[in-house]
């Protein structure tokens, strides 16, 4: 988990001076992990669900609310401007969207410049999933001229001096000569054009998600006003990341200005308007085992930086982790104080033992790990686009109001998420042998299945069948394969797995069309096996 180093003197100027033991206790009870406190600094480990606390300013804001110095919702205002960012259609399918803002009136010094850079990089690694979900650029406004254009260009036509580099490079050279380019080249792999931000004087600001220009992308102590852009694939994700950055800069005295983004439709960015969510007091008490009154729920929510009125919670614009009222209830528990929960011995008498199905799954896992496979864990929710690309669209169960497009359907098979994982790891060496055991949802039926893929130049029907043989024989059973047609697999190289006359899955070589959809060059083979039904067969023996 990322750590932030906070200047203790500056922190205590902001939040007030607390006795050392009280300071340690409150930091630990805020939902963060205190690493060290000394005379000069406080080192805090921030959990991944709170990217808004990855800066000294964001952490101080949360801490002041928690200890009651500045309780309740903190709202941020934007000022109007005539700044524009024009998004060209050429970036679609490469890095589709951008969210932007300007912040003026900053008084920067060496310390807070370092803090800004650290916040940027920590957001890149955690919230941005190593720049895959979002990449951030910050530029001194005295070096650029509006309107800014966001477009895609041929790599050979992209020419600028990268940040802290001694000469001009083109797009391809940036990916091969710079360590940053080599580290993130896989994010542009297979793209014929690369995205760039260009100002009105045709100066290239950056090539996201790789690096800024040295001429236009380096902030110094002389910088007063900055332009911020966040690029990626989901505008909601980008907008939250931008809000975290902009409000952190506002905490050090900056004023936030709007930018008009001309994409397929006109967007005003940033959107700092708080969101609202209903909360059920009865559900709060049921989950926490308490008997809180509405006034107490309001009190604890305000300690955590929220607003509250008539059963509705007002969520700050910089909170990216609130997806369900359970997330609010977690913060109510923090406000109440985990140290205040009373230990109770349940009024039941049971003898605990490991669930037999879990023991069965663990045996399967041990077999696969013994053969060099890596276990993966993904979400029950997945993007419908991933399902479509794997040719597995068999009646998707859609989420009515998805938070973003990456999680808008329930997965109906275990191979689609594994194909997505292979795509995201193309830059790693082969062979790649992965598996996952998880839930699938088709109609009203929920099953627990094993998905397994081998990606390698030598991957074949036989290599996957050898692993299937080991699993089935390892649990004392036999199986047969029948002819099977499945668009995910190559026709004629796919079989239906049958155990005791029950259809339990399928095995085969992945169709080249699917490989192309996921931009994977190496052959792939694998299988899916219904472990829930397989376990029911074992129980009858």
N, C-alpha and C positions, 0 to 999 in steps of 0.2 A: 504494500500500500504506500502511496506517496507521502512524504514528510514535508512539512513547511518549517522554515526557520524564521522565527518572529523576534524582532528586536524588542527585548523586554522593556526597556525604558519607553520606547514609543508606544508599546502596547498598554502600559500602565498609565501613560498620559491620556490615552483614549478611553480605557474602561475603568480607570481608578486603581489605586493601590490596594491590594488585598494581602492579608497575611499569607505566608508561603504555603502552609498546609491547606488553607481555604482555597487558594489559587489552584493547587494541584487537584484538590477534590472536585472543584467545579469544572475544570477542564475535562477530567476523566468522566464526569457524569453528564457532560453535554452530548456524549455519543461519539467522542473522539478518543484517541489513545495517546496519553501523555508519554513522550519518550524521555525528555530531559528538561529541567529548569536550572539555569545557572544565572550568574550575575548579569550576563550580557544578553542571553537569548532564551527563548522558549521553543523547544522542538516538539511538534505535534504531528502524529500520524493521522491522516484523514481517510475515513472510509470511502469507498468508491461511490456510495450513494449521495455524497454531499460535495459535488465539485464546486459549489458556491463558496466553500470554505477553504479552497486551495490557495488563497492569497491571505496575507496578513490582514488586509482590510475586510475581506469577507469573513474571516474567522472572528475578528474583533466585533463586527456587526452582530454575528450570532451570539457571541459571548455576552455582549452588553444586554441583549434582550433576555438571555437566560438568567442573568443575575439581577434583572429588574431595573437596570439603569435606563434603558430605552426600550420598553416593552411594546409589543404590538407591531402592526404592519408598517413597514417603511416603504413609502411610495417614491418613485423617481419620475421626474417629468422630462419631456423632451422639448427642445425648441425647434421651430420651423427653420428651414433653410431652402436654398434653391439648388442644392447639390443633387446630382443625378448619377446613377449607375445604369448602363445599358447592357442587358444580357443578350448576347447573340445566340441564335438557334444552333450554332455550330457546337456549343458545349453540351447539348442534349445527348445523353448516353455516354458522356465522358466524365463530367462532373457537373451535374445538372443545374444546381442552384447556388445562390449566394445571398447572405444576409449582411447588411452593412450599417455602419454608423460613423459619425464623427464626434470626437470629444475635444472640447476647447478649454483653454484657460488652465492648463496643467503647469504645475511648478515641479519639474523633474530634477532629481539628483541621482547620484550613482546608485544609491540604495534602492530607490523605488523603480529605477530602470531595471535593475537586476530582478526585483520582485515581479515586474510586469513580464519579463522574459521567462521567469520560472513559472508563472501562472500559465502563460501561453504553452509552454512545453508540457506541463502537467495535464493541462486540458487535452493536448494532443495525444498523450499516452493513454490516459484513462477514459475521459468522456468521448474523445475522438477515435478511440480504438487504434492507436498508432497512426493517426491521420487518415484512416480509411473512411470513417464516418464524417469527420470534418477536419479541415485544415484552416489555420488562422494566419492572417497577415496584418501587421500594424505598420503604418507609414507616417512619416512627418509631413504634414500638409503643406509646409513651405517648399517642399520639393516636388509636389505634384499639382496637376491642373485638371479641374473637372470640365466636362463629364468624363467619368471613367467607363471604359468598355471592358466587358468580360466576354472573351471569345476563345475559340480554339484555332490554333495555327499549325502549319507543318513544322516539325521539329527543326528542320534546317533553316527556317525563316525566323525562328526565335533566337534573338541574339542580345545578350546583356551581360554585365559583370555581376556574378553572384555575390551575395553578402560575404564580406571578408575574404574574397578571392582576388588575385592580382591581375586578372585579365578577363576579357570578354569570351564567353562560350556560347555555343548554340544549344538547342534543346537536347539533342542526343549526347553531346559532350558533357552536359550537366549531369546526366544519369550515369555516366561512366567514369568521369574524372573526379567528381566530388564524393566524399564519403556519405554526405546526406543524400545525394542522388542515388548512390548504390543501395543505401538502406531502404529507400522508398520507391525505387524504380518499379517494383512489382505492382504498385498502385496504378501505373500507367501502361503496364504490359499489354500488348495487343492493340493499343490505340494508335491510329494513324496520325491523329493530331493531338496536341497537348494544350491544356487550358492556360490562359494568361490574362492578367489584368493590365490594361494599357490606358494611359491618361490622354488628355486632349492634345498633347504635344507628341504623341506616338512614342512616349517613353514606356518601356515595359516595367511594371512595378514588381511582378513576381510570376513564377510558374508554379501554381499550386498543384499538388500538395508538397512540393519539393523545397523551394527556397525563394527568398526575396532578392530584389536587386540591391546592390551595394549603394547605387546612386540614390534610389528613391525609397529604400526600405530599412534604413538605419536610423533609429531615434537616438537623440543625444540630450544632454542637459539643456541645450538651447531650444529644444523642441517644446512648443507650447500647445499645439493643436495636432491631433492625430486622426487618421482615417483608418478604420478597422473593417476588414472583410473576413467572412467565414464562408468557405465553400464546401460543398458536399452533395449528398443525394436526397436528403430529406429536409425541407425548409423548416419544419418544426424543430428538429434537432439543432440546426444552424442558428435559429432564432434564440433558443435557450442559451446556447454557448455564447452568442453575442451579448445577451443580457448579463451574463455572469461577468464578462470582460468590461462592458460599459459601466455597470454599476460599481465594479471595483475601482475603476478610474474616477467615477463620481465621488467615491469615498475619500479620494485624495485631492478633491477640490475641482474636478473637471465638470464641465457642463455638456450634457449630451444633446446632439443635434440630429434631427431626422434626415434621412436620405430617401429620395424617390428612386425605387428600382423599377425599371421598365423591362419586364420579362414578357410572358404571354399576356400578363395583366399588370396593371400598375399596383405596386406594393409600397407602403410607407414603412420604413425600417429605421430603428428598432421598434418593436411593440412592447412597451413597458407596462401595459395595462395588467393589473392583477387578475388572476382567474378565480372562479368561485366553484365550490364543491359542497354539496349537502353532506351533513354528518348526522348519524342516528345515535342519539344519546344512549338508548338501550343497547345497541350493538357495541358501543364503547365499553359500557360496564360489563357486558357479557364476556368480551374478549379479555378485559383486564381483571375481571373478578372483583370489581370495586362497586361502590354506590355513589358515584360522582353526581353532583347536581349541575345544572346547566351553567351556573355562575363559576363553578370550579373548572368545568371543561373550557370555558372562555378564558379563565385565568391561565391555565396551562398552555393553551394554544397561543396566547399572547406572549408567554415566556419564550416560545419557540419562533416568534416573529410573524405570526399570523394575525389577521383580523377575524372577528367573529360577530355575527348578528343573526338572531332568529333561526338557528339551526343551519346556517350557511357559513362556511369557512372561506375567507379571502386569502388566497395564496400569493406570496410575493412573486414578482416576475422572474426572479433569478433562481427559483427552486425548480430543478429539472427532475426531481425524484418522486413527485407526487402523482401517482397514477390511479390510486384507489383510496377510499377512506381508511383502509388499513394502514396506509402510510401516515395519515394524520393521527391515527390512534397510537402508532409507535411514538410519535412526537409528544402526544399527551402523556404517555408513560414516562418519557424522559423528563418532561416538565414536572410531573408528579414526583419523580425520583425513584429509580429502581431500588435504592436503599430503603425506601419506605414501604415496599411490598412486604407483607408478612408471610413467613413460611407456614405452610399448612400441610399436614399429612392427609392425603386423600382417604376418605372413608370407604375404602375398598380393600379387599384381600385377594391378591392374585400372585401367581408364580410366573415370573417372566421367562420367556424363551424366545429364541430367534425364530422369526417367521420362516416356515418351510419353503415358501416360494422365493424368499430372499436368499436362503441357503442354496437353492437350485440355481438362481441367477449368478450367485457368486462363484459357483462351480464352473458355469459357462465362461464367466470372465477370466477365471484362473487358467482355463484351457487356452483361451485366445491370447492372453498376455504371455503365456508360455511360448506361444508361436510368434511372438514379436509384434503383436498388434497393440496399438494405442487406443485407450478408451476415450471417447468424446462425450460431452454432455451439452445438449442444446435445449432450446425451449419447446414446449408443446405448441406455441404459436410460431408461425413462420410466414414469410411473404408468399402471397399467391403467385407472384412472378417466378419464384424458385420452383414451386410445384409445377407450373406450366412448362418451365424450361426442362424439367426432368421427364416430361410427357406422362405425368401421373395425375392428370386432372380427372378424378372420378367422383365428382360431386363434393366440392370443398365446403366445409362448414365455416362461414364467414363471421367475423367479429362485427357486431352492429356499429360500434363507434370506436374503431381502432385508434390508438394513440399515434401510431405512424404506420407507414406502408410496409415496414419490415416485419410487422407482427399483425397481419390482418386476417389470417385464417388458421384453423387448427390443422396440424399436419396429419395427412392421411396415410403416410408411409414413413419408413425410417431411412430410405436411401436419399431422398431429396436434401435433408439437412447435411448428410455426409458429403454429397456432391458439392454443396456450398462450401463446406470446410476444405475440400480438396482445391476448389477454385481459389480460396483465400490463402492457400499454402503452396501455390505453384512455384514460388521462389525457393522453396526448400527442396532438398535433394530427394530423388526416388531411390528405392521403392517407398511408397507411403501406404501403410496398412492400418486401417482404422475401423473401429466398430462403436456402436452405441446401442444400449438397451433403453427403450422408452415407450411412452404411450402413443398410440395412434387412434384417430377418430374417424369412423366412416358411418354416416347416418347416425343412428342412436347407439351404435356399438363402439365400445372402447376396449382396446386390447393392448397388451404389452408385448413388444416385438424386439427382435434383434436385427439390426442392420449392419452389414459388413461390406467393405469395399477394399480392393487391392488396386492401386494405381502404379503401374510400372510398364516398361517396354515388354516385359515377359508376362504380363497379366493375361490370364486366359480362363476359359470355362473350367479347365482342369485344375488350375491353381486354387480357385474358389471351392471346387468340389472336394478337393483334398481336405480343406478346413472343415467343410460340412461333414465329411466322413468322420473326422476326429471328434466333432461335437456329438453327433448321433451315437457313434459307437462308444464314446466315453460315458454316456449315460445308459448304456446297455440296450439300445434299440437298433432297428434297421429301418431303412427308408427306400422308397422307389422314386424315380423321376418319370413324369409323363410329359408329353409334348405340350407346350404352352406358348401362347402369343401375348406379348406385352410390349408396347411401344417404347418402353424405357430400354429394352434389350434388342440385340441384333436378331432378326428373324432366323429361326433355325438354330440359334445358340442360346436358347432359353428353355428351362424346364420347370415343371411344377413339382414341389416337394410334397410327398405323401408319406405319412406314418400311420400305420394301422387303419388304412383306408380314409384318412382325414387329410384334407388339403391344408398344409401348414405354411406354405410360402412359395417362393420362386427363386431361381438361381440362373445366372447367365452373364454374358458379356454386354457391357453398356453400349447402346447404339451410338455410332459416330455423330449422329445429329445432336444427341444429348451432350457429348463431349464438346462439340462446337458451341452449343448454347452456353456452356460453362467455361469456354475458352481453355480447355484442357487438351494438351497434345498427346499425352501418353494414354495407352489403352487402359480400360478399367473393367474389372469383373467383380462380382459380388453376389450377395443373396440377402433376402429378408426371411425371417423365421418367426412364427407366432409362438413365443415362449409360454404364454398363458395357456394355450390349448395343448402344447406339448407337455406341460406340467400336469394337466388334467389327465392325460393318457398315462403318465407315469404313476399317478395316484391310484389308478385302476389295476395296475399290475400286481 
